[in-house]
Amino acid sequence: MKGFRVGKLNTDLLDELVSGIKKKDPRVIVGPRIGEDAAVIDTGDKYLIATTDPITFTSHKIGWYMVNVNANDIAAMGGTPKWLLTSIFLPENKTDSALVKNIFRDIEKAADELGIAICGGHTEVTKGLNRPIVSGNMLGEVDKNKLVTNSRARVGDEIILTKGIAIEGMALLARDREKELSGKYGNLFVERVQNFLHDPGISVVKEAHIANQEADIRAMHDPTEGGLATGLLELTRTSNTGVIIYEDKIHCLEETRVLCSEYKIDPLGVIASGALLIVVGTDDRDLVLSKLVQSDIECAVIGKLTEKENGLKIVADGEERELPVFEVDEIAKVV
């Protein structure tokens, strides 16, 4: 039997597994579902939003990463990230106090930046690891009339993409292949790509909040592992729609084009934290775009939702074709 490859579990298998989970508590408003970024629980006057996400692709600034990707999940549901518990698993015979202190400092720094309270967690040295793994469990809250669930998206809605694609993936690549890339493209190029973590940045909390303040947001999704293409696949599964997007509308930084060409990887399938998919009706499109632009956030309408039977399409060089599917994130070919 051929074993699974690194990355997300196969979407069809995961869908089969989560669809069989019975809802045992009516207070669970959003339970396990492909395409939703977090769970939602009715706590009375507000909804509690709960998510969990580990960091496994990198050990660089792993605590900072963990806080931000979990906060993104909360924000994509329209909520404000509030409370964090974290589990830290450290490699045997490779861990010293300096490593542990760095991870804790990075967690505290990221939490402070976002106004998140660290509430506890678990730390251990674990047999069989070759690098640290940090997993977060984050809670947030949202007013009931501001909850964003992707199942509300409908045919004809337009899709806004913020910042661009493959932001996180390129930062990881520039860190992993630093020496090799510095020799070919120079130190300044590599430093610029490594700084993609902060500029344009992998956090989407700000733009999610801006979009959800005044407009009727139909859906928001944080495309991560598997890139934009996988994010769109997950979105359409939840909303029971198809999609058509236009390649020339998708913002791809020049450094991203260079590196994807260098390593022969498709930017549509590269881990994409930093991008946010915002789905709106045509009446709210211009309002959301203008609010994002006023805050200096790169954004563009890249396509729209279509009937489910139309499938997932991309228009490139004037030709319509199937949107590629990535069983494994493209970055796994390189790092």
C-alpha positions as CSV (number, residue, x, y, z in Angstrom):
1,M,0.0,0.0,0.0
2,K,1.3,3.4,-1.0
3,G,1.4,5.8,2.0
4,F,0.1,9.4,2.1
5,R,2.5,12.2,1.1
6,V,3.3,15.2,3.3
7,G,0.6,17.8,3.6
8,K,-3.1,18.1,4.0
9,L,-5.2,14.9,4.1
10,N,-6.9,14.2,0.8
11,T,-10.0,16.4,0.5
12,D,-12.4,13.6,-0.5
13,L,-11.2,11.4,2.4
14,L,-11.4,14.3,4.8
15,D,-14.9,15.2,3.6
16,E,-16.0,11.6,4.1
17,L,-14.7,11.6,7.6
18,V,-16.0,14.9,8.9
19,S,-19.4,14.5,7.2
20,G,-20.0,11.4,9.3
21,I,-19.5,13.3,12.6
22,K,-22.9,13.8,14.3
23,K,-23.9,17.1,15.8
24,K,-24.5,16.4,19.5
25,D,-24.9,20.0,20.8
26,P,-27.2,22.5,19.2
27,R,-24.9,25.3,20.4
28,V,-22.4,24.3,17.8
29,I,-23.3,26.6,15.0
30,V,-20.4,25.7,12.7
31,G,-18.9,22.3,13.2
32,P,-16.3,20.3,11.3
33,R,-16.6,21.3,7.6
34,I,-14.2,21.6,4.7
35,G,-13.9,25.2,3.7
36,E,-14.7,26.8,7.0
37,D,-11.7,28.2,8.9
38,A,-13.0,27.6,12.4
39,A,-15.7,26.2,14.6
40,V,-18.5,28.5,16.0
41,I,-20.2,28.0,19.3
42,D,-23.2,29.9,20.7
43,T,-22.3,31.3,24.1
44,G,-25.3,33.6,24.6
45,D,-25.0,37.2,23.4
46,K,-22.0,36.4,21.2
47,Y,-20.5,33.6,19.2
48,L,-17.3,31.9,20.4
49,I,-14.9,31.0,17.5
50,A,-12.4,28.2,18.0
51,T,-9.6,27.0,15.8
52,T,-6.4,25.0,15.9
53,D,-3.4,25.0,13.6
54,P,0.1,23.6,13.8
55,I,3.3,24.8,12.2
56,T,5.2,22.0,10.5
57,F,6.8,23.5,7.4
58,T,9.5,25.5,9.2
59,S,11.2,26.0,12.5
60,H,12.1,29.7,11.9
61,K,10.1,32.0,14.1
62,I,7.7,29.1,14.6
63,G,6.0,30.6,17.6
64,W,5.3,33.8,15.7
65,Y,4.0,31.9,12.8
66,M,1.7,29.8,14.9
67,V,0.0,32.8,16.5
68,N,-0.6,34.5,13.2
69,V,-2.0,31.6,11.2
70,N,-4.5,30.8,14.0
71,A,-5.5,34.4,14.3
72,N,-6.1,34.5,10.5
73,D,-8.6,31.6,10.9
74,I,-10.6,33.6,13.6
75,A,-10.5,36.7,11.5
76,A,-11.8,34.9,8.4
77,M,-14.9,34.1,10.3
78,G,-15.4,37.8,11.0
79,G,-14.2,37.5,14.6
80,T,-11.6,39.0,16.8
81,P,-8.8,36.7,18.1
82,K,-8.7,36.8,21.9
83,W,-7.3,33.8,23.7
84,L,-4.5,31.3,23.0
85,L,-3.4,27.9,24.3
86,T,-0.4,26.3,22.7
87,S,1.4,22.9,22.6
88,I,5.1,22.9,22.0
89,F,6.9,19.6,21.0
90,L,10.7,19.8,21.0
91,P,13.2,17.4,19.5
92,E,15.2,15.0,21.8
93,N,18.9,15.9,22.2
94,K,18.5,19.0,20.0
95,T,16.7,21.2,22.4
96,D,18.4,23.7,24.8
97,S,17.1,26.6,26.9
98,A,17.9,29.2,24.1
99,L,15.6,27.4,21.6
100,V,12.8,27.2,24.1
101,K,13.2,30.8,25.2
102,N,13.2,32.0,21.5
103,I,9.9,30.1,20.8
104,F,8.3,31.6,23.9
105,R,9.5,35.1,23.1
106,D,8.1,34.8,19.5
107,I,4.7,33.6,20.8
108,E,4.5,36.5,23.2
109,K,5.6,39.1,20.6
110,A,3.0,38.0,18.1
111,A,0.2,37.7,20.7
112,D,1.0,41.2,22.0
113,E,0.9,42.6,18.4
114,L,-2.6,41.3,18.0
115,G,-3.9,41.8,21.5
116,I,-4.3,38.1,22.3
117,A,-4.0,36.7,25.8
118,I,-1.9,33.6,26.3
119,C,-3.9,31.4,28.6
120,G,-1.7,28.3,28.9
121,G,-0.7,25.1,27.1
122,H,1.7,22.2,27.1
123,T,5.5,21.9,26.5
124,E,7.5,18.7,26.1
125,V,10.6,17.1,24.6
126,T,9.3,14.5,22.2
127,K,11.0,11.3,20.9
128,G,11.3,11.0,17.1
129,L,11.2,14.7,16.1
130,N,14.0,16.3,14.1
131,R,12.7,19.9,14.6
132,P,10.2,21.7,16.9
133,I,6.5,21.5,16.2
134,V,4.2,24.2,17.7
135,S,0.4,23.9,17.6
136,G,-2.0,26.6,18.6
137,N,-5.6,26.4,20.0
138,M,-7.1,29.9,19.6
139,L,-10.5,31.3,20.7
140,G,-12.1,34.5,19.5
141,E,-15.5,36.1,19.5
142,V,-17.9,37.9,17.1
143,D,-21.2,39.7,17.3
144,K,-23.8,37.4,16.0
145,N,-24.8,39.6,13.1
146,K,-21.1,39.8,12.0
147,L,-20.4,36.1,11.7
148,V,-19.0,35.2,8.3
149,T,-19.6,31.6,7.1
150,N,-18.6,30.4,3.6
151,S,-21.8,28.5,3.1
152,R,-23.5,31.9,2.6
153,A,-21.7,32.5,-0.7
154,R,-23.8,32.1,-3.8
155,V,-23.7,32.0,-7.6
156,G,-22.8,35.4,-9.0
157,D,-20.9,36.7,-6.0
158,E,-17.5,38.2,-6.8
159,I,-14.2,37.2,-5.3
160,I,-11.7,39.7,-4.0
161,L,-8.1,38.7,-3.4
162,T,-5.9,40.7,-1.0
163,K,-2.1,41.2,-1.2
164,G,-1.2,38.4,-3.6
165,I,-0.4,34.7,-3.8
166,A,2.4,32.5,-2.4
167,I,3.6,35.1,0.1
168,E,4.3,32.7,2.9
169,G,5.7,30.1,0.6
170,M,8.2,32.4,-0.9
171,A,9.4,33.6,2.5
172,L,9.9,29.9,3.5
173,L,11.8,29.2,0.3
174,A,14.1,32.2,0.7
175,R,14.9,31.1,4.2
176,D,15.4,27.4,3.3
177,R,17.6,28.1,0.2
178,E,19.2,31.3,1.5
179,K,22.8,30.5,0.5
180,E,22.0,29.2,-2.9
181,L,19.7,32.1,-3.8
182,S,22.1,34.7,-2.4
183,G,24.8,33.4,-4.7
184,K,22.5,33.7,-7.7
185,Y,20.3,36.8,-7.0
186,G,22.1,38.6,-4.3
187,N,21.6,39.2,-0.6
188,L,19.2,42.1,-1.0
189,F,16.8,40.0,-3.1
190,V,16.8,37.2,-0.6
191,E,16.4,39.5,2.4
192,R,13.4,41.2,0.6
193,V,11.7,37.8,0.0
194,Q,12.4,36.6,3.6
195,N,10.7,39.8,4.8
196,F,7.5,38.9,2.9
197,L,6.5,37.6,6.4
198,H,6.1,41.2,7.4
199,D,5.8,43.1,4.1
200,P,3.3,42.4,2.6
201,G,2.9,40.2,5.7
202,I,1.1,36.9,6.5
203,S,-1.5,38.3,8.8
204,V,-5.0,39.0,7.4
205,V,-6.6,40.2,10.6
206,K,-6.6,43.8,9.6
207,E,-8.1,43.4,6.1
208,A,-10.7,40.9,7.4
209,H,-11.8,43.4,10.0
210,I,-12.0,46.3,7.5
211,A,-14.0,44.2,5.0
212,N,-16.5,43.1,7.6
213,Q,-17.1,46.4,9.3
214,E,-19.7,47.9,6.9
215,A,-20.3,45.5,4.0
216,D,-22.4,42.3,3.9
217,I,-19.6,39.9,3.4
218,R,-20.8,36.6,2.0
219,A,-17.6,34.6,2.7
220,M,-14.0,34.9,3.7
221,H,-11.3,32.2,3.4
222,D,-7.7,32.2,4.3
223,P,-5.9,30.1,1.6
224,T,-2.9,28.3,3.3
225,E,-1.5,25.0,2.4
226,G,-2.1,24.1,-1.3
227,G,-2.3,27.8,-2.2
228,L,-5.0,29.9,-3.9
229,A,-6.2,26.9,-6.0
230,T,-6.8,24.8,-2.9
231,G,-8.4,27.7,-1.1
232,L,-10.9,28.1,-4.0
233,L,-11.6,24.4,-4.1
234,E,-12.4,24.5,-0.4
235,L,-14.6,27.6,-0.8
236,T,-16.6,26.1,-3.6
237,R,-17.2,22.8,-1.7
238,T,-18.7,24.7,1.2
239,S,-20.8,27.0,-0.9
240,N,-21.8,24.3,-3.4
241,T,-20.8,26.4,-6.3
242,G,-18.2,26.5,-9.2
243,V,-15.8,29.3,-9.9
244,I,-14.1,31.1,-12.7
245,I,-11.0,33.3,-12.1
246,Y,-8.8,35.3,-14.3
247,E,-5.0,34.8,-14.2
248,D,-4.2,38.3,-15.2
249,K,-6.1,39.7,-12.2
250,I,-4.2,37.6,-9.6
251,H,-1.4,39.7,-8.0
252,C,1.9,37.8,-8.1
253,L,4.9,39.7,-6.8
254,E,7.9,39.8,-9.3
255,E,10.1,38.0,-6.8
256,T,7.5,35.2,-6.6
257,R,7.5,34.8,-10.4
258,V,11.3,34.6,-10.4
259,L,11.5,32.0,-7.6
260,C,8.6,29.9,-9.0
261,S,10.3,29.8,-12.4
262,E,13.6,29.0,-10.8
263,Y,12.3,25.9,-9.0
264,K,9.6,25.0,-11.5
265,I,6.6,25.3,-9.1
266,D,3.2,26.7,-9.8
267,P,2.4,29.8,-7.6
268,L,-1.3,28.9,-7.6
269,G,-0.4,25.8,-5.4
270,V,2.1,27.4,-3.0
271,I,1.1,28.0,0.7
272,A,-0.5,31.4,0.7
273,S,-0.9,32.8,4.2
274,G,-1.1,36.6,3.7
275,A,-3.8,36.3,1.0
276,L,-7.5,36.6,1.9
277,L,-10.4,35.6,-0.3
278,I,-13.3,38.0,0.3
279,V,-16.6,37.1,-1.4
280,V,-19.1,39.8,-1.8
281,G,-22.3,40.6,-3.8
282,T,-21.9,43.1,-6.6
283,D,-23.6,45.8,-4.6
284,D,-20.8,45.6,-1.9
285,R,-17.8,45.1,-4.2
286,D,-16.8,48.7,-4.7
287,L,-17.3,49.6,-1.0
288,V,-15.0,46.8,0.1
289,L,-12.4,47.6,-2.5
290,S,-12.3,51.3,-1.6
291,K,-12.0,50.6,2.1
292,L,-9.1,48.2,1.5
293,V,-7.3,50.7,-0.8
294,Q,-7.8,53.5,1.7
295,S,-5.8,51.3,4.1
296,D,-3.0,50.6,1.5
297,I,-4.0,47.0,1.1
298,E,-3.4,45.5,-2.3
299,C,-6.7,44.0,-3.7
300,A,-8.5,43.1,-6.9
301,V,-11.5,41.2,-8.1
302,I,-10.1,38.0,-9.5
303,G,-13.3,36.2,-10.5
304,K,-16.8,35.1,-9.4
305,L,-18.7,32.1,-8.2
306,T,-20.6,30.1,-10.8
307,E,-23.0,27.2,-11.0
308,K,-21.6,24.0,-9.5
309,E,-21.9,22.1,-12.7
310,N,-19.5,24.6,-14.4
311,G,-16.7,23.4,-12.2
312,L,-13.5,25.3,-11.3
313,K,-12.1,27.3,-14.2
314,I,-9.2,29.7,-14.8
315,V,-8.9,32.0,-17.8
316,A,-5.2,32.4,-18.9
317,D,-4.0,33.9,-22.2
318,G,-7.6,34.2,-23.4
319,E,-8.2,30.5,-22.9
320,E,-10.5,28.9,-20.3
321,R,-9.2,25.7,-18.7
322,E,-9.6,23.7,-15.5
323,L,-8.2,25.2,-12.4
324,P,-5.2,23.0,-11.3
325,V,-5.6,20.7,-8.3
326,F,-2.7,20.3,-5.9
327,E,-2.7,17.1,-3.8
328,V,0.5,18.3,-2.1
329,D,1.6,21.9,-1.7
330,E,4.1,22.9,-4.4
331,I,6.6,24.2,-1.8
332,A,7.0,20.6,-0.6
333,K,8.9,19.9,-3.8
334,V,11.6,22.3,-2.7
335,V,11.9,22.7,1.1
